[in-house]
């Protein structure tokens, strides 16, 4: 299963937005459909909430792809 890394720049990202951002879904409507059809798993649990807040440490599986979510490493000196 291909794996993608996503680095958060805020506390969380809505699940639908994440699926669009990484290119699994081409649109918000397609992302919502993936969730409603039970094709998205968050931390190995089937997720049906479109507004699920994805946070650092979460692992999202959808359409044979895995997204590992990390906290942003702010490099300000």
Chimera marker file (.cmm) of the C-alpha trace (Angstrom):
<marker_set name="trace">
<marker id="1" x="0.000" y="0.000" z="0.000" r="1" g="1" b="0" radius="0.5"/>
<marker id="2" x="1.579" y="3.360" z="-0.999" r="1" g="1" b="0" radius="0.5"/>
<marker id="3" x="2.210" y="5.674" z="1.928" r="1" g="1" b="0" radius="0.5"/>
<marker id="4" x="2.049" y="9.459" z="2.020" r="1" g="1" b="0" radius="0.5"/>
<marker id="5" x="3.298" y="11.786" z="4.755" r="1" g="1" b="0" radius="0.5"/>
<marker id="6" x="1.229" y="14.850" z="5.614" r="1" g="1" b="0" radius="0.5"/>
<marker id="7" x="2.607" y="17.552" z="7.930" r="1" g="1" b="0" radius="0.5"/>
<marker id="8" x="-0.036" y="19.603" z="9.722" r="1" g="1" b="0" radius="0.5"/>
<marker id="9" x="0.413" y="23.356" z="9.904" r="1" g="1" b="0" radius="0.5"/>
<marker id="10" x="-2.449" y="23.702" z="12.408" r="1" g="1" b="0" radius="0.5"/>
<marker id="11" x="-4.022" y="21.648" z="15.195" r="1" g="1" b="0" radius="0.5"/>
<marker id="12" x="-6.109" y="19.562" z="12.763" r="1" g="1" b="0" radius="0.5"/>
<marker id="13" x="-7.395" y="19.284" z="9.202" r="1" g="1" b="0" radius="0.5"/>
<marker id="14" x="-10.925" y="18.155" z="8.283" r="1" g="1" b="0" radius="0.5"/>
<marker id="15" x="-10.930" y="14.672" z="6.744" r="1" g="1" b="0" radius="0.5"/>
<marker id="16" x="-12.583" y="15.823" z="3.488" r="1" g="1" b="0" radius="0.5"/>
<marker id="17" x="-9.980" y="18.561" z="3.048" r="1" g="1" b="0" radius="0.5"/>
<marker id="18" x="-7.111" y="16.113" z="3.644" r="1" g="1" b="0" radius="0.5"/>
<marker id="19" x="-8.412" y="13.676" z="1.034" r="1" g="1" b="0" radius="0.5"/>
<marker id="20" x="-8.553" y="16.521" z="-1.507" r="1" g="1" b="0" radius="0.5"/>
<marker id="21" x="-5.179" y="17.981" z="-0.539" r="1" g="1" b="0" radius="0.5"/>
<marker id="22" x="-3.233" y="14.735" z="-0.995" r="1" g="1" b="0" radius="0.5"/>
<marker id="23" x="-5.017" y="13.961" z="-4.269" r="1" g="1" b="0" radius="0.5"/>
<marker id="24" x="-7.015" y="10.890" z="-3.254" r="1" g="1" b="0" radius="0.5"/>
<marker id="25" x="-10.199" y="12.815" z="-4.114" r="1" g="1" b="0" radius="0.5"/>
<marker id="26" x="-10.483" y="15.278" z="-6.979" r="1" g="1" b="0" radius="0.5"/>
<marker id="27" x="-13.222" y="17.304" z="-5.298" r="1" g="1" b="0" radius="0.5"/>
<marker id="28" x="-14.969" y="17.822" z="-1.995" r="1" g="1" b="0" radius="0.5"/>
<marker id="29" x="-17.995" y="15.966" z="-3.324" r="1" g="1" b="0" radius="0.5"/>
<marker id="30" x="-15.877" y="12.953" z="-4.246" r="1" g="1" b="0" radius="0.5"/>
<marker id="31" x="-14.178" y="13.027" z="-0.834" r="1" g="1" b="0" radius="0.5"/>
<marker id="32" x="-17.569" y="13.105" z="0.903" r="1" g="1" b="0" radius="0.5"/>
<marker id="33" x="-18.728" y="10.164" z="-1.160" r="1" g="1" b="0" radius="0.5"/>
<marker id="34" x="-15.654" y="8.128" z="-0.209" r="1" g="1" b="0" radius="0.5"/>
<marker id="35" x="-16.421" y="8.772" z="3.470" r="1" g="1" b="0" radius="0.5"/>
<marker id="36" x="-20.164" y="8.081" z="3.166" r="1" g="1" b="0" radius="0.5"/>
<marker id="37" x="-19.458" y="4.826" z="1.279" r="1" g="1" b="0" radius="0.5"/>
<marker id="38" x="-17.224" y="3.584" z="4.107" r="1" g="1" b="0" radius="0.5"/>
<marker id="39" x="-14.020" y="3.638" z="2.056" r="1" g="1" b="0" radius="0.5"/>
<marker id="40" x="-12.036" y="5.688" z="4.588" r="1" g="1" b="0" radius="0.5"/>
<marker id="41" x="-10.407" y="4.292" z="7.732" r="1" g="1" b="0" radius="0.5"/>
<marker id="42" x="-8.922" y="6.444" z="10.495" r="1" g="1" b="0" radius="0.5"/>
<marker id="43" x="-6.545" y="4.553" z="12.769" r="1" g="1" b="0" radius="0.5"/>
<marker id="44" x="-7.934" y="1.257" z="11.400" r="1" g="1" b="0" radius="0.5"/>
<marker id="45" x="-11.538" y="2.205" z="12.231" r="1" g="1" b="0" radius="0.5"/>
<marker id="46" x="-14.054" y="2.829" z="9.459" r="1" g="1" b="0" radius="0.5"/>
<marker id="47" x="-14.884" y="6.545" z="9.497" r="1" g="1" b="0" radius="0.5"/>
<marker id="48" x="-18.251" y="7.917" z="8.344" r="1" g="1" b="0" radius="0.5"/>
<marker id="49" x="-17.923" y="11.465" z="9.751" r="1" g="1" b="0" radius="0.5"/>
<marker id="50" x="-17.195" y="13.966" z="6.995" r="1" g="1" b="0" radius="0.5"/>
<marker id="51" x="-16.004" y="16.526" z="9.513" r="1" g="1" b="0" radius="0.5"/>
<marker id="52" x="-13.674" y="14.190" z="11.395" r="1" g="1" b="0" radius="0.5"/>
<marker id="53" x="-10.719" y="16.242" z="12.658" r="1" g="1" b="0" radius="0.5"/>
<marker id="54" x="-7.497" y="14.582" z="11.543" r="1" g="1" b="0" radius="0.5"/>
<marker id="55" x="-4.676" y="15.271" z="14.007" r="1" g="1" b="0" radius="0.5"/>
<marker id="56" x="-0.974" y="14.516" z="14.283" r="1" g="1" b="0" radius="0.5"/>
<marker id="57" x="-0.446" y="10.796" z="14.862" r="1" g="1" b="0" radius="0.5"/>
<marker id="58" x="-3.500" y="9.719" z="12.867" r="1" g="1" b="0" radius="0.5"/>
<marker id="59" x="-3.169" y="7.181" z="10.070" r="1" g="1" b="0" radius="0.5"/>
<marker id="60" x="-5.740" y="7.408" z="7.279" r="1" g="1" b="0" radius="0.5"/>
<marker id="61" x="-6.328" y="4.560" z="4.807" r="1" g="1" b="0" radius="0.5"/>
<marker id="62" x="-8.356" y="5.071" z="1.628" r="1" g="1" b="0" radius="0.5"/>
<marker id="63" x="-8.329" y="3.469" z="-1.817" r="1" g="1" b="0" radius="0.5"/>
<marker id="64" x="-5.222" y="1.394" z="-1.058" r="1" g="1" b="0" radius="0.5"/>
<marker id="65" x="-3.259" y="4.458" z="0.072" r="1" g="1" b="0" radius="0.5"/>
<marker id="66" x="-2.077" y="5.308" z="3.573" r="1" g="1" b="0" radius="0.5"/>
<marker id="67" x="-1.599" y="8.836" z="4.890" r="1" g="1" b="0" radius="0.5"/>
<marker id="68" x="0.491" y="9.287" z="8.042" r="1" g="1" b="0" radius="0.5"/>
<marker id="69" x="-0.162" y="12.629" z="9.700" r="1" g="1" b="0" radius="0.5"/>
<marker id="70" x="2.665" y="14.412" z="11.498" r="1" g="1" b="0" radius="0.5"/>
<marker id="71" x="2.913" y="17.617" z="13.486" r="1" g="1" b="0" radius="0.5"/>
<marker id="72" x="4.655" y="20.363" z="11.546" r="1" g="1" b="0" radius="0.5"/>
<marker id="73" x="8.261" y="20.870" z="12.544" r="1" g="1" b="0" radius="0.5"/>
<marker id="74" x="8.420" y="24.645" z="12.844" r="1" g="1" b="0" radius="0.5"/>
<marker id="75" x="12.053" y="25.534" z="12.098" r="1" g="1" b="0" radius="0.5"/>
<marker id="76" x="11.998" y="29.145" z="13.371" r="1" g="1" b="0" radius="0.5"/>
<marker id="77" x="15.251" y="30.088" z="14.937" r="1" g="1" b="0" radius="0.5"/>
<link id1="1" id2="2" r="1" g="1" b="0" radius="0.2"/>
<link id1="2" id2="3" r="1" g="1" b="0" radius="0.2"/>
<link id1="3" id2="4" r="1" g="1" b="0" radius="0.2"/>
<link id1="4" id2="5" r="1" g="1" b="0" radius="0.2"/>
<link id1="5" id2="6" r="1" g="1" b="0" radius="0.2"/>
<link id1="6" id2="7" r="1" g="1" b="0" radius="0.2"/>
<link id1="7" id2="8" r="1" g="1" b="0" radius="0.2"/>
<link id1="8" id2="9" r="1" g="1" b="0" radius="0.2"/>
<link id1="9" id2="10" r="1" g="1" b="0" radius="0.2"/>
<link id1="10" id2="11" r="1" g="1" b="0" radius="0.2"/>
<link id1="11" id2="12" r="1" g="1" b="0" radius="0.2"/>
<link id1="12" id2="13" r="1" g="1" b="0" radius="0.2"/>
<link id1="13" id2="14" r="1" g="1" b="0" radius="0.2"/>
<link id1="14" id2="15" r="1" g="1" b="0" radius="0.2"/>
<link id1="15" id2="16" r="1" g="1" b="0" radius="0.2"/>
<link id1="16" id2="17" r="1" g="1" b="0" radius="0.2"/>
<link id1="17" id2="18" r="1" g="1" b="0" radius="0.2"/>
<link id1="18" id2="19" r="1" g="1" b="0" radius="0.2"/>
<link id1="19" id2="20" r="1" g="1" b="0" radius="0.2"/>
<link id1="20" id2="21" r="1" g="1" b="0" radius="0.2"/>
<link id1="21" id2="22" r="1" g="1" b="0" radius="0.2"/>
<link id1="22" id2="23" r="1" g="1" b="0" radius="0.2"/>
<link id1="23" id2="24" r="1" g="1" b="0" radius="0.2"/>
<link id1="24" id2="25" r="1" g="1" b="0" radius="0.2"/>
<link id1="25" id2="26" r="1" g="1" b="0" radius="0.2"/>
<link id1="26" id2="27" r="1" g="1" b="0" radius="0.2"/>
<link id1="27" id2="28" r="1" g="1" b="0" radius="0.2"/>
<link id1="28" id2="29" r="1" g="1" b="0" radius="0.2"/>
<link id1="29" id2="30" r="1" g="1" b="0" radius="0.2"/>
<link id1="30" id2="31" r="1" g="1" b="0" radius="0.2"/>
<link id1="31" id2="32" r="1" g="1" b="0" radius="0.2"/>
<link id1="32" id2="33" r="1" g="1" b="0" radius="0.2"/>
<link id1="33" id2="34" r="1" g="1" b="0" radius="0.2"/>
<link id1="34" id2="35" r="1" g="1" b="0" radius="0.2"/>
<link id1="35" id2="36" r="1" g="1" b="0" radius="0.2"/>
<link id1="36" id2="37" r="1" g="1" b="0" radius="0.2"/>
<link id1="37" id2="38" r="1" g="1" b="0" radius="0.2"/>
<link id1="38" id2="39" r="1" g="1" b="0" radius="0.2"/>
<link id1="39" id2="40" r="1" g="1" b="0" radius="0.2"/>
<link id1="40" id2="41" r="1" g="1" b="0" radius="0.2"/>
<link id1="41" id2="42" r="1" g="1" b="0" radius="0.2"/>
<link id1="42" id2="43" r="1" g="1" b="0" radius="0.2"/>
<link id1="43" id2="44" r="1" g="1" b="0" radius="0.2"/>
<link id1="44" id2="45" r="1" g="1" b="0" radius="0.2"/>
<link id1="45" id2="46" r="1" g="1" b="0" radius="0.2"/>
<link id1="46" id2="47" r="1" g="1" b="0" radius="0.2"/>
<link id1="47" id2="48" r="1" g="1" b="0" radius="0.2"/>
<link id1="48" id2="49" r="1" g="1" b="0" radius="0.2"/>
<link id1="49" id2="50" r="1" g="1" b="0" radius="0.2"/>
<link id1="50" id2="51" r="1" g="1" b="0" radius="0.2"/>
<link id1="51" id2="52" r="1" g="1" b="0" radius="0.2"/>
<link id1="52" id2="53" r="1" g="1" b="0" radius="0.2"/>
<link id1="53" id2="54" r="1" g="1" b="0" radius="0.2"/>
<link id1="54" id2="55" r="1" g="1" b="0" radius="0.2"/>
<link id1="55" id2="56" r="1" g="1" b="0" radius="0.2"/>
<link id1="56" id2="57" r="1" g="1" b="0" radius="0.2"/>
<link id1="57" id2="58" r="1" g="1" b="0" radius="0.2"/>
<link id1="58" id2="59" r="1" g="1" b="0" radius="0.2"/>
<link id1="59" id2="60" r="1" g="1" b="0" radius="0.2"/>
<link id1="60" id2="61" r="1" g="1" b="0" radius="0.2"/>
<link id1="61" id2="62" r="1" g="1" b="0" radius="0.2"/>
<link id1="62" id2="63" r="1" g="1" b="0" radius="0.2"/>
<link id1="63" id2="64" r="1" g="1" b="0" radius="0.2"/>
<link id1="64" id2="65" r="1" g="1" b="0" radius="0.2"/>
<link id1="65" id2="66" r="1" g="1" b="0" radius="0.2"/>
<link id1="66" id2="67" r="1" g="1" b="0" radius="0.2"/>
<link id1="67" id2="68" r="1" g="1" b="0" radius="0.2"/>
<link id1="68" id2="69" r="1" g="1" b="0" radius="0.2"/>
<link id1="69" id2="70" r="1" g="1" b="0" radius="0.2"/>
<link id1="70" id2="71" r="1" g="1" b="0" radius="0.2"/>
<link id1="71" id2="72" r="1" g="1" b="0" radius="0.2"/>
<link id1="72" id2="73" r="1" g="1" b="0" radius="0.2"/>
<link id1="73" id2="74" r="1" g="1" b="0" radius="0.2"/>
<link id1="74" id2="75" r="1" g="1" b="0" radius="0.2"/>
<link id1="75" id2="76" r="1" g="1" b="0" radius="0.2"/>
<link id1="76" id2="77" r="1" g="1" b="0" radius="0.2"/>
</marker_set>
